[in-house]
Amino acid sequence: AQSVAQPEDQVNVAEGNPLTVKCTYSVSGNPYLFWYVQYPNRGLQFLLKYITGDNLVKGSYGFEAEFNKSQTSFHLKKPSALVSDSALYFCAVIKGSKGGKLIFGQGTELSVKP
Amino acid sequence: GAVVSQHPSWVICKSGTSVKIECRSLDFQATTMFWYRQFPKQSLMLMATSNEGSKATYEQGVEKDKFLINHASLTLSTLTVTSAHPEDSSFYICSARLRLGNYEQYFGPGTRLTVT
């Protein structure tokens, strides 16, 4: 069964430091992987996706993610965190065909302190 | 492009009443829309998949008679919570997909429902 795991409920980072939000996946076949960010009382905003091609994917707001097939991971990274990056982050995978449902991880709350 | 709106953004209703939430794709036609429910600081739980012109497909454990979904046009899907109870209080989020076989989903801003 397709699934996504985000092993950390919360990540704390000092402003200006690099950040990593972890995600591992379990799928059959080629994975379609996504990262979304959610600010309080708001819907989800798309950050980036991996479908095929380069393992390093660059997305919105300076975020990037690295697809690692051998480790079945898709960690989200940013070289220098901002206080405004504080939010809830979700990793997701498409279940089944590319037209299938999104399966979300449990979410990781990122807190960036000044 | 690919903007999805929801209305209302928040609603308070009394127990036993029904409330309707609208999800609109503003600048594209969506053959499929999805409805999610989210509890505070938790993940999104898919409730149902709505295809234009056909009945919605509900996830296991979601009461179809309680959560009525209508996808009457390519730009509008509605979720009606019937006979609402306090336990139905939640954040409801919709998303829209451009067409079958396309993996992109575009999310609405969500609707906060509080049942008193």
HADDOCK unambig.tbl for C-alpha pairs under 7 A between the chains (distance, minus, plus):
assign (segid A and resid 42 and name CA) (segid B and resid 109 and name CA) 5.11 0.50 0.50
assign (segid A and resid 42 and name CA) (segid B and resid 110 and name CA) 6.03 0.50 0.50
assign (segid A and resid 43 and name CA) (segid B and resid 93 and name CA) 6.57 0.50 0.50
assign (segid A and resid 43 and name CA) (segid B and resid 107 and name CA) 6.29 0.50 0.50
assign (segid A and resid 43 and name CA) (segid B and resid 108 and name CA) 5.66 0.50 0.50
assign (segid A and resid 43 and name CA) (segid B and resid 109 and name CA) 3.89 0.50 0.50
assign (segid A and resid 43 and name CA) (segid B and resid 110 and name CA) 5.13 0.50 0.50
assign (segid A and resid 44 and name CA) (segid B and resid 107 and name CA) 5.88 0.50 0.50
assign (segid A and resid 98 and name CA) (segid B and resid 101 and name CA) 5.89 0.50 0.50
assign (segid A and resid 98 and name CA) (segid B and resid 102 and name CA) 6.38 0.50 0.50
assign (segid A and resid 98 and name CA) (segid B and resid 103 and name CA) 5.10 0.50 0.50
assign (segid A and resid 99 and name CA) (segid B and resid 100 and name CA) 5.92 0.50 0.50
assign (segid A and resid 99 and name CA) (segid B and resid 101 and name CA) 4.16 0.50 0.50
assign (segid A and resid 99 and name CA) (segid B and resid 102 and name CA) 5.28 0.50 0.50
assign (segid A and resid 99 and name CA) (segid B and resid 103 and name CA) 5.05 0.50 0.50
assign (segid A and resid 104 and name CA) (segid B and resid 43 and name CA) 6.74 0.50 0.50
assign (segid A and resid 104 and name CA) (segid B and resid 44 and name CA) 6.73 0.50 0.50
assign (segid A and resid 105 and name CA) (segid B and resid 43 and name CA) 6.74 0.50 0.50
assign (segid A and resid 106 and name CA) (segid B and resid 42 and name CA) 6.36 0.50 0.50
assign (segid A and resid 106 and name CA) (segid B and resid 43 and name CA) 4.86 0.50 0.50
assign (segid A and resid 107 and name CA) (segid B and resid 42 and name CA) 6.77 0.50 0.50
assign (segid A and resid 107 and name CA) (segid B and resid 43 and name CA) 5.91 0.50 0.50
